[in-house]
Amino acid sequence: MLLLLPFLLLFASSAAMANGLDQNLLTFVQNAVPEGQIVFCGEVASNETAYELFVIEHEASRGVLVTAGGSADPSGKSPQVLFADTSFDFALSQNLMPPAVLSEFYALLGIARSPAMEAAATAPAEDIYPIGAALNTVLGPIADFTFRSNSTLEILQELERSDAIPVSPSAAPIGSILVCPTTYPPTGPVSLGSVGILGSDHQVYGPDFRKGGGWTCFGRLETWIEKYSAQNQLFGFLLRARRERAST
């Protein structure tokens, strides 16, 4: 049985308290997400577990955070981070929460998708942070390669399963795809991932949700590595060019 609590849009702890968000959950989330703006979207109870949905916005990135064991959890468990990333795709593939809960979360976010739908052939442009869809606009014509997901964790798996050449991020050639997958330990800290392309000027470029997914510069390669390597493992891949392009 699902219990969907009313949608609440909260931007600060004082607003959260005014709307009745449990103080323990509020403190837990603030500690688990040390950077960025946190927006509480709603809570869904299913099979003796309460799932809370938050949206995280930090610089050019946007993602979701799902906690379990919050204010409405009848089990009385302490809250913990269940999932975080730039898309729900990885949570769906790993069965991290009931499909009915995911359906309610999609509805809360205004995304016309359902866990029951067949996986898309390419990353959809309508998502929390459509990073894969943005990358496809560049990579498809050059390497005949398209991502199926907007999740940093799924994007990493897609590249690892492809014939892309793994490279060290610090020595990545121009055109390399640089991946920093999201990390979300049960008690935090949550660190949203990043995916970008190394340009000919040795700057890293990627989509910015604040610009509607338009491309922006994340800074020089060394700056990007320094920023993300403290809490995350970094990966680099070089796609193989399309055969007809490589032969010209």
C-alpha positions in Angstrom: 0.0 0.0 0.0 1.3 3.4 -1.0 0.8 6.6 1.1 1.7 9.8 -0.7 2.2 12.8 1.4 1.4 16.3 0.0 4.1 17.9 -2.1 6.2 20.4 -0.2 8.8 22.7 -1.7 11.3 23.7 0.9 14.4 25.9 0.5 15.7 26.4 4.0 15.6 24.7 7.3 13.2 27.3 8.8 10.7 26.6 5.9 11.1 22.9 6.5 10.3 23.2 10.1 7.3 25.4 9.3 5.9 22.6 7.0 6.4 19.9 9.6 9.4 18.1 8.3 10.8 15.9 11.0 13.8 17.6 12.7 15.9 14.4 12.8 15.4 13.9 9.1 16.1 17.5 8.4 19.4 17.4 10.4 20.4 14.1 8.7 19.9 15.4 5.2 21.7 18.7 5.9 24.7 16.7 7.2 24.5 14.1 4.4 24.5 16.8 1.6 27.1 19.3 2.6 27.0 21.3 -0.7 24.2 22.7 -2.8 20.6 23.6 -2.4 18.2 20.9 -1.1 14.6 20.8 -2.0 12.2 18.4 -0.3 9.6 17.2 -2.8 7.5 14.6 -1.0 7.3 11.3 0.9 5.9 7.9 -0.1 5.2 5.1 2.3 5.2 1.5 1.1 5.4 -1.8 2.8 6.4 -0.5 6.2 9.0 1.9 4.8 8.8 5.6 4.2 10.8 7.0 1.3 11.6 10.8 1.1 12.5 12.5 -2.1 14.8 15.5 -2.3 16.2 17.4 -5.3 19.8 18.6 -5.0 21.1 21.5 -7.1 24.8 22.2 -7.0 26.4 24.5 -9.6 25.8 23.0 -13.0 24.5 19.7 -11.7 21.1 18.6 -10.5 20.2 15.3 -9.0 17.8 13.4 -6.7 18.3 12.1 -3.1 16.1 9.4 -1.7 16.2 8.6 2.0 14.4 5.9 3.9 13.4 5.7 7.6 12.2 9.3 7.9 9.4 11.0 9.7 6.5 8.8 8.5 8.4 5.5 8.7 6.4 3.2 11.0 9.4 1.0 11.7 11.1 3.7 13.7 14.4 3.2 11.9 17.0 6.0 11.7 17.1 7.7 8.3 19.7 6.7 5.8 20.6 7.5 2.2 19.1 5.0 -0.1 20.0 6.5 -3.5 21.4 9.6 -5.1 22.3 10.4 -8.7 21.5 12.6 -11.7 18.7 10.2 -12.8 16.6 7.3 -11.4 17.9 5.0 -14.1 20.5 3.2 -11.9 18.0 2.8 -9.0 15.5 1.2 -11.4 18.1 -1.2 -12.9 19.3 -2.2 -9.4 15.8 -2.5 -7.9 16.7 -0.2 -5.0 13.1 0.7 -4.3 9.6 -0.6 -5.4 8.5 0.4 -8.9 5.3 2.0 -7.4 7.4 4.3 -5.3 9.5 5.3 -8.3 6.3 6.0 -10.3 5.1 8.4 -7.5 8.5 10.1 -7.5 8.4 10.6 -11.3 4.9 12.2 -10.9 6.2 14.5 -8.1 8.9 15.7 -10.4 6.6 16.1 -13.3 8.5 13.6 -15.5 6.3 11.6 -17.8 8.1 8.2 -17.3 7.2 5.0 -15.6 9.3 2.1 -14.3 7.0 -0.2 -16.2 8.1 1.4 -19.5 10.6 -0.4 -21.7 14.1 1.1 -21.4 14.7 3.9 -23.9 17.0 3.3 -26.8 18.7 6.6 -26.1 18.9 8.8 -23.0 15.6 10.9 -22.8 15.8 14.6 -22.9 13.1 14.8 -20.2 14.9 13.8 -16.9 16.2 15.3 -13.7 19.5 16.2 -15.3 19.6 14.9 -18.9 23.4 14.7 -19.1 23.4 11.6 -21.3 21.0 13.2 -23.8 23.2 16.3 -24.0 26.3 14.2 -24.6 24.6 12.3 -27.4 24.2 15.4 -29.4 28.0 15.6 -29.7 29.1 12.0 -29.6 26.5 10.5 -31.9 27.7 12.2 -35.1 31.4 11.8 -34.3 31.6 8.3 -32.8 28.2 6.7 -33.7 27.8 6.2 -29.9 24.8 7.2 -27.8 24.1 6.8 -24.1 20.9 5.2 -23.0 20.9 6.8 -19.6 21.2 10.1 -17.8 22.7 8.5 -14.7 26.4 9.1 -14.0 26.5 5.5 -12.6 24.8 4.0 -15.7 26.9 6.1 -18.0 30.1 4.7 -16.4 28.8 1.2 -16.9 27.8 1.8 -20.5 31.4 3.0 -21.3 33.0 0.1 -19.4 30.9 -2.3 -21.5 31.7 -0.6 -24.8 34.8 -0.7 -26.9 35.9 2.7 -25.6 39.5 2.9 -24.6 40.1 3.5 -20.9 42.5 6.4 -20.2 43.9 8.1 -17.1 42.0 11.3 -16.5 45.2 13.2 -15.8 46.6 12.1 -19.2 43.4 12.1 -21.1 43.7 13.0 -24.8 41.5 15.7 -26.4 38.0 14.4 -26.9 38.0 12.1 -23.9 34.9 11.5 -21.9 35.6 12.2 -18.2 33.3 10.5 -15.7 33.0 11.2 -12.0 30.1 8.9 -10.7 27.9 9.9 -7.9 28.7 8.6 -4.5 26.1 8.1 -1.7 27.2 6.3 1.4 24.2 5.4 3.7 25.1 8.2 6.1 26.6 10.6 3.6 28.3 12.7 2.4 26.5 12.6 -0.9 28.5 13.9 -3.8 26.8 14.4 -7.2 28.8 13.1 -10.1 29.8 14.9 -13.3 30.4 13.8 -16.9 32.2 16.0 -19.4 34.3 16.1 -22.6 37.8 17.4 -22.8 38.1 20.1 -25.4 41.0 21.1 -27.6 41.8 23.9 -25.2 42.1 21.4 -22.3 39.0 22.7 -20.7 36.3 20.3 -19.6 32.8 20.9 -21.0 29.4 19.6 -20.0 25.7 20.4 -19.8 24.4 22.9 -17.3 20.9 22.4 -16.0 20.7 26.2 -15.2 21.0 26.8 -19.0 18.4 24.2 -19.9 21.1 21.6 -20.6 23.2 24.0 -22.6 26.9 23.4 -22.7 29.2 25.2 -20.2 32.9 25.1 -19.3 33.7 23.3 -16.0 37.3 24.7 -16.0 40.7 23.3 -16.9 41.3 19.6 -16.7 43.5 20.0 -13.7 40.8 22.0 -11.9 38.1 19.4 -12.7 40.3 16.6 -11.3 41.2 18.5 -8.2 37.5 19.4 -7.6 36.1 15.9 -7.9 39.0 13.5 -6.9 38.7 14.3 -3.2 35.6 12.2 -2.7 35.1 10.3 -5.9 37.0 8.0 -8.2 37.5 9.5 -11.7 37.4 7.6 -15.0 38.4 8.6 -18.5 37.4 7.0 -21.9 38.3 7.7 -25.5 35.6 6.6 -28.0 36.6 5.1 -31.3 35.8 7.3 -34.3 33.3 6.1 -36.8 35.0 3.8 -39.3 34.2 6.0 -42.4 35.5 9.1 -40.5 38.6 7.3 -39.3 39.5 6.3 -42.8 39.3 9.8 -44.3 
